[in-house]
Each structure stands twice: as structure tokens, then as C-alpha cells.
Amino acid sequence: MSRFRLCPTPSQAQQLLLHCAHARYVWNLAVEQHAHWRPGRGSAPGFAEQCSADRGPA
């Protein structure tokens, strides 16, 4: 595994934090959708369904 050290500028650090917040939101949404799946309801939503399910405000 490669390791890299980041030394972002203050502006880059702000963008990295925003990117991580968005990634966390998407991950938590996927976990929530899979948690609501129950046997007998068909298959759990796949990647494409999850991507198109809620795009939020543009």
C-alpha cells in the first residue's frame, strides 16, 4: 500500500473537508438504504438505483 503525505494550502484543506463531508453523506445514505431492505421485498437497491434515487438539490 502506498502512503502519501498531503500538505494542502488553507483553500485546499477547506475543499478536502467539503469533499469528505459529501463522501460521508453518500456512504451513510447507502448504509441507510440497505438497512431498510427486508427479505421478500425483492433485491436490495444496486449501485445504479442508489445513484439515481436521490440527487438532492442541484
LINHU-V419472 format. One record per residue. N is the residue number from 1. RES is the residue in one letter. PSI is psi in degrees with one decimal (* if undefined). Layout:
# LINHU-V419472
n->N res->RES psi->PSI
n->N res->RES psi->PSI
This chain:
# LINHU-V419472
n->1 res->M psi->133.2
n->2 res->S psi->147.1
n->3 res->R psi->141.1
n->4 res->F psi->144.5
n->5 res->R psi->130.1
n->6 res->L psi->137.0
n->7 res->C psi->72.5
n->8 res->P psi->153.3
n->9 res->T psi->165.6
n->10 res->P psi->-38.5
n->11 res->S psi->-42.3
n->12 res->Q psi->-37.5
n->13 res->A psi->-40.1
n->14 res->Q psi->-42.3
n->15 res->Q psi->-37.5
n->16 res->L psi->-42.2
n->17 res->L psi->-40.2
n->18 res->L psi->-42.5
n->19 res->H psi->-43.4
n->20 res->C psi->-37.3
n->21 res->A psi->-41.5
n->22 res->H psi->-42.3
n->23 res->A psi->-40.7
n->24 res->R psi->-41.4
n->25 res->Y psi->-47.1
n->26 res->V psi->-42.8
n->27 res->W psi->-48.1
n->28 res->N psi->-36.1
n->29 res->L psi->-43.9
n->30 res->A psi->-42.2
n->31 res->V psi->-42.1
n->32 res->E psi->-43.7
n->33 res->Q psi->-41.4
n->34 res->H psi->-28.8
n->35 res->A psi->-28.0
n->36 res->H psi->-7.3
n->37 res->W psi->138.0
n->38 res->R psi->147.8
n->39 res->P psi->143.6
n->40 res->G psi->-6.7
n->41 res->R psi->9.7
n->42 res->G psi->-171.0
n->43 res->S psi->153.6
n->44 res->A psi->153.9
n->45 res->P psi->135.0
n->46 res->G psi->-174.9
n->47 res->F psi->-47.6
n->48 res->A psi->-41.9
n->49 res->E psi->-40.3
n->50 res->Q psi->-37.5
n->51 res->C psi->-35.8
n->52 res->S psi->-7.2
n->53 res->A psi->-48.0
n->54 res->D psi->101.6
n->55 res->R psi->-12.4
n->56 res->G psi->-173.4
n->57 res->P psi->144.3
n->58 res->A psi->*
